[in-house]
């Protein structure tokens, strides 16, 4: 390739960023665009999984990467929730939702890799569509384990690596393009159940969450329940 010609990956990265920025402006900001996307996903059946995931959580609860707070309405009324969100635009939207939510919800800034909480501060840690995009799932899970009480619960709703090896390879091939288009570090094929086990949690159950046939192969979604050993 000639020295003066732009590299395809660079051109592709600029194009996807321009498209993403345009979509965010039209929606009214990153949080509003995310809310629209999540509303479509939840309308396809994921809302029922969120409700089941959070129906019986014990408090106090820490939700890591709460985004704009779209899951707040599924928490039981009597459970105290701390919602950690690093992005300011998402945090503002989450604070708006928290003010009208049934349970008491405190929205705070912070990094999931270095949680600003003491050891054994929470009875439950929740993450939903979060571990796909953090820089180090192992680091985040280690921090989650640290802030949980002995026997405390980990509740995850995450898209994961497909169990079929050939589909996992397809996820790997598509991952760089998806990562640039999504724009917030999301990866298609992370083996989150394995990462949870390697972080020292006891996995109590993994349930597949039904998705439309066109997306289920690329984004297999699971609801995972685990606990820190007593």
C-alpha positions, 0 to 999 in steps of 0.5 A, spaced: 500 500 500 502 506 498 505 511 504 500 516 502 493 512 502 489 511 508 489 504 512 482 500 511 482 499 518 483 507 520 478 509 514 473 504 517 474 506 524 473 513 522 466 512 518 463 508 524 465 513 529 462 518 524 455 514 524 455 513 531 456 520 533 450 522 528 446 517 531 447 519 538 446 526 536 439 524 533 437 521 539 439 526 544 445 523 546 449 517 548 444 515 553 438 516 549 440 512 544 442 506 548 435 507 551 432 506 545 436 500 543 435 497 550 427 498 549 427 494 543 431 488 546 427 488 552 421 488 548 423 482 545 423 478 551 429 480 555 425 484 560 422 478 563 429 475 564 431 482 568 425 481 572 427 474 574 434 476 575 432 481 580 426 479 583 429 476 589 436 479 590 438 481 597 440 488 599 444 492 599 445 491 592 451 494 588 449 494 580 456 495 576 455 499 570 448 501 571 447 505 564 441 510 564 438 505 569 433 501 565 433 496 570 431 500 576 424 498 575 425 491 576 428 491 583 424 490 589 421 496 593 425 494 599 432 493 597 437 499 597 441 499 591 448 503 589 448 504 582 455 505 579 456 508 572 462 511 569 459 515 564 457 522 565 451 522 560 449 515 562 449 517 570 445 523 569 439 519 566 440 514 571 439 519 576 433 521 573 430 514 573 433 513 580 428 519 583 422 515 581 424 508 582 420 504 588 427 502 591 432 507 594 437 507 589 444 511 589 447 513 583 455 514 584 461 515 579 466 509 579 470 504 575 468 497 576 476 495 576 477 499 582 470 499 586 470 505 591 467 500 597 470 497 603 470 489 603 464 485 604 459 491 603 454 488 599 449 482 599 449 482 592 452 484 586 449 485 579 451 486 572 447 487 566 450 487 559 457 490 562 462 484 562 462 484 555 465 491 555 470 492 561 477 492 560 478 486 564 473 481 566 477 478 571 479 484 574 472 486 575 470 480 578 475 480 583 473 486 585 466 484 585 468 478 590 472 483 594 465 487 596 461 481 597 459 478 604 461 471 604 455 467 601 453 473 597 450 473 590 453 475 583 447 476 578 449 477 571 445 478 565 450 477 559 451 475 552 457 470 551 461 466 547 457 461 543 458 454 545 459 451 538 466 452 536 465 455 529 460 460 531 465 462 536 470 463 531 465 467 527 464 472 533 472 473 533 472 475 526 466 480 527 469 482 533 473 488 531 468 491 526 463 490 532 467 493 537 468 499 533 461 500 531 458 499 538 464 504 540 464 502 548 469 496 548 463 491 547 466 484 545 462 478 542 465 472 544 467 473 551 467 466 555 464 470 562 461 463 565 468 461 565 471 467 568 466 467 573 468 460 575 476 462 575 474 468 579 473 464 585 465 464 585 461 458 585 456 458 579 449 455 582 445 456 575 446 458 568 439 459 564 439 461 556 435 467 555 431 466 548 432 472 543 430 472 536 433 467 531 436 472 527 440 475 533 441 469 538 447 465 534 451 472 534 449 474 541 447 468 546 444 471 552 445 468 559 442 469 566 447 467 571 447 466 578 453 465 582 455 466 590 462 468 593 464 461 597 462 462 605 
